[in-house]
Amino acid sequence: MLALRSKLGRKYLPKIEYRWLWQFAGTALAPVAVLVAATPGLTATFAASEGFLQLQNFSHNPYGTDTVANTAAFTMIDAPGDNAAAIAAADAIFVNSPGGDIPCPFSPFSSTPCLQSSAVNLAGGVGIDYFAAGASQAQVIGNFFVPQGDMFSFDFLAALNLNTSINTPKKEMANSATSLGFLLVNNTDIENIQILDYFHLQANLVTPGNDSFYLANSPNIYLSNYGLVYQGGKQESITAYGQGYLSHSFSEDAHITLIEYQANHVTATARAPEPSAALGLIILGILGFGRRLLRRFF
């Protein structure tokens, strides 16, 4: 059962890499804030999503790595005087230093190799007819060889933070979603690829609408700490995290692939639901790029 916590420190969602984005967001969304303050009768929406996933303290060093990060932003304004903005950022890294000379980001005392992905998406608008959307996707992949009798293991920290805000439910909608996790795949026999272990964390805020949260993991993954904080209404938020480790033993020599992934999106709209199809196209394009990357390894 998921543990409910009343407080979660922002330490679970490092924003060091995206400090510039939050500063830029203040500039990009400033016209929205000014219009709302000057004209309280106007509708206004806002959506934000953050995702962070880090794996570290590996028992084995990878012999091959790859990363990919993609973002897309889209706005449509259909009424004079309206304002809308959307921005997105994503990052994916794999620090592979067998000597341990390079510290793991946000965990300077942990040993390398380590891998990490993070993303921030923001969308907002004010007026009577607009649409704004941002989407991001990141993947980190590592290939390992594990000799017979060895135990493959690593620690992980996963976190997400979503926020949505509207003024008038019948005229506005805001959506924020994040899905992240990792897979451990045995590809020793290319004709018989097997998923060995998995961890998945996702949340979705739809304002107004039905919200959802999902956490799942395989038996070889052990959660040492996890939590969830949720707030509903016209200003909704959800913060969730999971921390633990994976431990998998191998009775035969094995070539394995570790795939870390995350996908995030936000939308803010007023009285114009039709353009939501555009976000679907954006997300499909981003995830399609990720699938092409995966095919390079199998």
LOTIGU-289262 format. One record per residue (C-alpha): residue in one letter; x, y, z. Coordinates in steps of 0.5 Angstrom, whole numbers, always signed. Last residue first. Layout:
<atoms>
<aa = a, x = X, y = Y, z = Z>;
...
</atoms>
This chain:
<atoms>
<aa = f, x = +36, y = -11, z = -60>;
<aa = f, x = +40, y = -5, z = -58>;
<aa = r, x = +39, y = +0, z = -64>;
<aa = r, x = +31, y = -2, z = -64>;
<aa = l, x = +31, y = +2, z = -57>;
<aa = l, x = +33, y = +9, z = -61>;
<aa = r, x = +28, y = +8, z = -66>;
<aa = r, x = +23, y = +7, z = -60>;
<aa = g, x = +25, y = +14, z = -57>;
<aa = f, x = +24, y = +17, z = -63>;
<aa = g, x = +17, y = +15, z = -64>;
<aa = l, x = +16, y = +17, z = -57>;
<aa = i, x = +17, y = +24, z = -59>;
<aa = g, x = +13, y = +24, z = -65>;
<aa = l, x = +7, y = +21, z = -61>;
<aa = i, x = +8, y = +26, z = -56>;
<aa = i, x = +7, y = +32, z = -61>;
<aa = l, x = +2, y = +28, z = -65>;
<aa = g, x = -2, y = +27, z = -59>;
<aa = l, x = -1, y = +35, z = -57>;
<aa = a, x = -4, y = +37, z = -64>;
<aa = a, x = -10, y = +33, z = -62>;
<aa = s, x = -11, y = +38, z = -56>;
<aa = p, x = -12, y = +43, z = -62>;
<aa = e, x = -20, y = +41, z = -61>;
<aa = p, x = -21, y = +43, z = -54>;
<aa = a, x = -22, y = +50, z = -55>;
<aa = r, x = -26, y = +54, z = -50>;
<aa = a, x = -19, y = +55, z = -46>;
<aa = t, x = -13, y = +51, z = -46>;
<aa = a, x = -7, y = +49, z = -42>;
<aa = t, x = -3, y = +43, z = -43>;
<aa = v, x = +3, y = +39, z = -40>;
<aa = h, x = +7, y = +33, z = -42>;
<aa = n, x = +12, y = +28, z = -39>;
<aa = a, x = +16, y = +22, z = -41>;
<aa = q, x = +21, y = +18, z = -38>;
<aa = y, x = +26, y = +12, z = -39>;
<aa = e, x = +31, y = +8, z = -36>;
<aa = i, x = +33, y = +2, z = -40>;
<aa = l, x = +38, y = -3, z = -37>;
<aa = t, x = +41, y = -8, z = -42>;
<aa = i, x = +43, y = -15, z = -40>;
<aa = h, x = +49, y = -20, z = -43>;
<aa = a, x = +49, y = -26, z = -39>;
<aa = d, x = +53, y = -31, z = -36>;
<aa = e, x = +49, y = -36, z = -33>;
<aa = s, x = +46, y = -37, z = -26>;
<aa = f, x = +45, y = -30, z = -25>;
<aa = s, x = +43, y = -26, z = -19>;
<aa = h, x = +38, y = -20, z = -19>;
<aa = s, x = +39, y = -14, z = -14>;
<aa = l, x = +35, y = -7, z = -15>;
<aa = y, x = +35, y = -2, z = -10>;
<aa = g, x = +30, y = +3, z = -6>;
<aa = q, x = +27, y = +10, z = -7>;
<aa = g, x = +20, y = +12, z = -9>;
<aa = y, x = +17, y = +19, z = -10>;
<aa = a, x = +11, y = +22, z = -11>;
<aa = t, x = +8, y = +30, z = -11>;
<aa = i, x = +1, y = +31, z = -13>;
<aa = s, x = -2, y = +38, z = -14>;
<aa = e, x = -9, y = +41, z = -16>;
<aa = q, x = -11, y = +48, z = -16>;
<aa = k, x = -19, y = +48, z = -18>;
<aa = g, x = -19, y = +42, z = -13>;
<aa = g, x = -15, y = +36, z = -11>;
<aa = q, x = -9, y = +36, z = -7>;
<aa = y, x = -4, y = +30, z = -7>;
<aa = v, x = +2, y = +28, z = -3>;
<aa = l, x = +5, y = +21, z = -4>;
<aa = g, x = +11, y = +17, z = -1>;
<aa = y, x = +16, y = +12, z = -2>;
<aa = n, x = +22, y = +9, z = +2>;
<aa = s, x = +26, y = +3, z = +2>;
<aa = l, x = +23, y = +0, z = -4>;
<aa = y, x = +26, y = -7, z = -6>;
<aa = i, x = +26, y = -9, z = -13>;
<aa = n, x = +27, y = -16, z = -15>;
<aa = p, x = +20, y = -18, z = -14>;
<aa = s, x = +18, y = -13, z = -20>;
<aa = n, x = +15, y = -6, z = -19>;
<aa = a, x = +9, y = -2, z = -20>;
<aa = l, x = +7, y = +5, z = -18>;
<aa = y, x = +0, y = +8, z = -21>;
<aa = f, x = -3, y = +15, z = -20>;
<aa = s, x = -9, y = +18, z = -23>;
<aa = d, x = -14, y = +24, z = -23>;
<aa = n, x = -21, y = +25, z = -26>;
<aa = g, x = -23, y = +31, z = -29>;
<aa = p, x = -23, y = +39, z = -28>;
<aa = t, x = -17, y = +39, z = -28>;
<aa = v, x = -14, y = +33, z = -31>;
<aa = l, x = -8, y = +31, z = -26>;
<aa = n, x = -4, y = +25, z = -28>;
<aa = a, x = +1, y = +21, z = -25>;
<aa = q, x = +7, y = +15, z = -26>;
<aa = l, x = +12, y = +11, z = -23>;
<aa = h, x = +14, y = +4, z = -26>;
<aa = f, x = +20, y = +0, z = -24>;
<aa = y, x = +22, y = -7, z = -28>;
<aa = d, x = +25, y = -13, z = -28>;
<aa = l, x = +27, y = -19, z = -32>;
<aa = i, x = +24, y = -17, z = -39>;
<aa = q, x = +26, y = -23, z = -44>;
<aa = i, x = +29, y = -23, z = -51>;
<aa = n, x = +29, y = -30, z = -54>;
<aa = e, x = +32, y = -29, z = -61>;
<aa = i, x = +37, y = -25, z = -59>;
<aa = d, x = +39, y = -30, z = -54>;
<aa = t, x = +44, y = -26, z = -49>;
<aa = n, x = +38, y = -20, z = -49>;
<aa = n, x = +36, y = -20, z = -42>;
<aa = v, x = +32, y = -14, z = -40>;
<aa = l, x = +32, y = -9, z = -34>;
<aa = l, x = +27, y = -4, z = -35>;
<aa = f, x = +27, y = +3, z = -32>;
<aa = g, x = +22, y = +8, z = -29>;
<aa = l, x = +18, y = +14, z = -31>;
<aa = s, x = +11, y = +17, z = -33>;
<aa = t, x = +9, y = +24, z = -32>;
<aa = a, x = +3, y = +28, z = -33>;
<aa = s, x = +0, y = +35, z = -33>;
<aa = n, x = -7, y = +37, z = -35>;
<aa = a, x = -11, y = +44, z = -35>;
<aa = m, x = -18, y = +45, z = -37>;
<aa = e, x = -22, y = +52, z = -38>;
<aa = k, x = -29, y = +54, z = -40>;
<aa = k, x = -33, y = +50, z = -35>;
<aa = p, x = -28, y = +49, z = -30>;
<aa = t, x = -27, y = +57, z = -29>;
<aa = n, x = -21, y = +59, z = -25>;
<aa = i, x = -16, y = +54, z = -27>;
<aa = s, x = -9, y = +51, z = -24>;
<aa = t, x = -5, y = +45, z = -25>;
<aa = n, x = +1, y = +42, z = -21>;
<aa = l, x = +5, y = +36, z = -22>;
<aa = n, x = +12, y = +33, z = -18>;
<aa = l, x = +15, y = +27, z = -20>;
<aa = a, x = +21, y = +23, z = -16>;
<aa = a, x = +25, y = +17, z = -17>;
<aa = l, x = +31, y = +15, z = -13>;
<aa = f, x = +35, y = +8, z = -15>;
<aa = d, x = +41, y = +4, z = -12>;
<aa = f, x = +44, y = -1, z = -16>;
<aa = s, x = +45, y = -9, z = -17>;
<aa = f, x = +48, y = -15, z = -21>;
<aa = m, x = +49, y = -21, z = -17>;
<aa = d, x = +55, y = -25, z = -20>;
<aa = g, x = +54, y = -33, z = -21>;
<aa = q, x = +56, y = -33, z = -28>;
<aa = p, x = +59, y = -27, z = -31>;
<aa = v, x = +54, y = -21, z = -32>;
<aa = f, x = +56, y = -17, z = -38>;
<aa = f, x = +52, y = -10, z = -38>;
<aa = n, x = +49, y = -5, z = -44>;
<aa = g, x = +47, y = +2, z = -41>;
<aa = i, x = +41, y = +6, z = -44>;
<aa = v, x = +38, y = +13, z = -42>;
<aa = q, x = +32, y = +15, z = -44>;
<aa = a, x = +29, y = +22, z = -44>;
<aa = q, x = +22, y = +25, z = -47>;
<aa = s, x = +19, y = +32, z = -47>;
<aa = a, x = +12, y = +35, z = -48>;
<aa = g, x = +9, y = +42, z = -48>;
<aa = a, x = +2, y = +45, z = -49>;
<aa = a, x = -1, y = +51, z = -50>;
<aa = f, x = -8, y = +52, z = -53>;
<aa = y, x = -12, y = +59, z = -53>;
<aa = d, x = -19, y = +62, z = -54>;
<aa = i, x = -22, y = +66, z = -48>;
<aa = g, x = -16, y = +69, z = -45>;
<aa = v, x = -10, y = +67, z = -41>;
<aa = g, x = -5, y = +62, z = -42>;
<aa = g, x = +0, y = +57, z = -39>;
<aa = a, x = +4, y = +51, z = -40>;
<aa = l, x = +11, y = +49, z = -37>;
<aa = n, x = +15, y = +42, z = -37>;
<aa = v, x = +21, y = +40, z = -33>;
<aa = a, x = +25, y = +34, z = -35>;
<aa = s, x = +30, y = +30, z = -31>;
<aa = s, x = +34, y = +23, z = -33>;
<aa = q, x = +40, y = +20, z = -29>;
<aa = l, x = +45, y = +15, z = -30>;
<aa = c, x = +51, y = +13, z = -25>;
<aa = p, x = +58, y = +9, z = -26>;
<aa = t, x = +60, y = +12, z = -21>;
<aa = s, x = +60, y = +12, z = -14>;
<aa = s, x = +56, y = +16, z = -9>;
<aa = f, x = +59, y = +21, z = -5>;
<aa = p, x = +57, y = +27, z = -9>;
<aa = s, x = +50, y = +25, z = -10>;
<aa = f, x = +46, y = +31, z = -14>;
<aa = p, x = +50, y = +29, z = -20>;
<aa = c, x = +54, y = +23, z = -19>;
<aa = p, x = +62, y = +25, z = -18>;
<aa = i, x = +67, y = +24, z = -23>;
<aa = d, x = +74, y = +21, z = -21>;
<aa = g, x = +70, y = +14, z = -19>;
<aa = g, x = +76, y = +10, z = -23>;
<aa = p, x = +71, y = +6, z = -27>;
<aa = s, x = +68, y = +13, z = -29>;
<aa = n, x = +61, y = +12, z = -33>;
<aa = v, x = +57, y = +18, z = -32>;
<aa = f, x = +50, y = +17, z = -36>;
<aa = i, x = +46, y = +23, z = -38>;
<aa = a, x = +39, y = +25, z = -40>;
<aa = d, x = +36, y = +32, z = -40>;
<aa = a, x = +29, y = +35, z = -41>;
<aa = a, x = +27, y = +42, z = -42>;
<aa = a, x = +20, y = +44, z = -44>;
<aa = i, x = +16, y = +51, z = -45>;
<aa = a, x = +9, y = +53, z = -47>;
<aa = a, x = +6, y = +60, z = -47>;
<aa = a, x = -1, y = +63, z = -48>;
<aa = n, x = -4, y = +70, z = -49>;
<aa = d, x = -10, y = +73, z = -51>;
<aa = g, x = -11, y = +80, z = -53>;
<aa = p, x = -15, y = +78, z = -60>;
<aa = a, x = -18, y = +71, z = -60>;
<aa = d, x = -15, y = +64, z = -63>;
<aa = i, x = -8, y = +63, z = -60>;
<aa = m, x = -5, y = +57, z = -61>;
<aa = t, x = +2, y = +55, z = -57>;
<aa = f, x = +6, y = +49, z = -58>;
<aa = a, x = +12, y = +46, z = -55>;
<aa = a, x = +17, y = +40, z = -56>;
<aa = t, x = +22, y = +36, z = -53>;
<aa = n, x = +27, y = +31, z = -54>;
<aa = a, x = +33, y = +27, z = -50>;
<aa = v, x = +37, y = +21, z = -52>;
<aa = t, x = +42, y = +17, z = -48>;
<aa = d, x = +47, y = +12, z = -50>;
<aa = t, x = +52, y = +7, z = -46>;
<aa = g, x = +56, y = +1, z = -48>;
<aa = y, x = +61, y = -4, z = -44>;
<aa = p, x = +57, y = -2, z = -37>;
<aa = n, x = +61, y = -3, z = -31>;
<aa = h, x = +58, y = -8, z = -25>;
<aa = s, x = +56, y = -7, z = -18>;
<aa = f, x = +52, y = +0, z = -20>;
<aa = n, x = +52, y = +5, z = -14>;
<aa = q, x = +47, y = +9, z = -18>;
<aa = l, x = +41, y = +10, z = -22>;
<aa = q, x = +37, y = +17, z = -22>;
<aa = l, x = +30, y = +19, z = -24>;
<aa = f, x = +27, y = +26, z = -24>;
<aa = g, x = +21, y = +28, z = -27>;
<aa = e, x = +17, y = +35, z = -26>;
<aa = s, x = +11, y = +37, z = -29>;
<aa = a, x = +7, y = +44, z = -30>;
<aa = a, x = +0, y = +47, z = -32>;
<aa = f, x = -3, y = +53, z = -31>;
<aa = t, x = -10, y = +56, z = -33>;
<aa = a, x = -13, y = +63, z = -34>;
<aa = t, x = -20, y = +66, z = -35>;
<aa = l, x = -21, y = +73, z = -36>;
<aa = g, x = -25, y = +77, z = -31>;
<aa = p, x = -20, y = +79, z = -26>;
<aa = t, x = -17, y = +83, z = -32>;
<aa = a, x = -11, y = +87, z = -29>;
<aa = a, x = -8, y = +82, z = -25>;
<aa = v, x = -10, y = +76, z = -30>;
<aa = l, x = -7, y = +80, z = -36>;
<aa = v, x = +0, y = +81, z = -32>;
<aa = a, x = +0, y = +74, z = -30>;
<aa = v, x = -1, y = +72, z = -37>;
<aa = p, x = +4, y = +77, z = -40>;
<aa = a, x = +9, y = +74, z = -35>;
<aa = l, x = +9, y = +67, z = -37>;
<aa = a, x = +15, y = +68, z = -42>;
<aa = t, x = +19, y = +72, z = -37>;
<aa = g, x = +18, y = +68, z = -31>;
<aa = a, x = +19, y = +61, z = -35>;
<aa = f, x = +26, y = +64, z = -37>;
<aa = q, x = +28, y = +64, z = -29>;
<aa = w, x = +25, y = +57, z = -28>;
<aa = l, x = +28, y = +55, z = -35>;
<aa = w, x = +35, y = +58, z = -32>;
<aa = r, x = +34, y = +54, z = -26>;
<aa = y, x = +34, y = +47, z = -30>;
<aa = e, x = +40, y = +44, z = -28>;
<aa = i, x = +39, y = +45, z = -21>;
<aa = k, x = +32, y = +43, z = -20>;
<aa = p, x = +33, y = +37, z = -16>;
<aa = l, x = +26, y = +34, z = -14>;
<aa = y, x = +27, y = +30, z = -8>;
<aa = k, x = +30, y = +35, z = -4>;
<aa = r, x = +24, y = +39, z = -5>;
<aa = g, x = +22, y = +36, z = +2>;
<aa = l, x = +16, y = +32, z = +2>;
<aa = k, x = +10, y = +34, z = +7>;
<aa = s, x = +4, y = +31, z = +9>;
<aa = r, x = +6, y = +24, z = +7>;
<aa = l, x = +1, y = +18, z = +5>;
<aa = a, x = +5, y = +11, z = +4>;
<aa = l, x = +2, y = +7, z = -2>;
<aa = m, x = +0, y = +0, z = +0>;
</atoms>
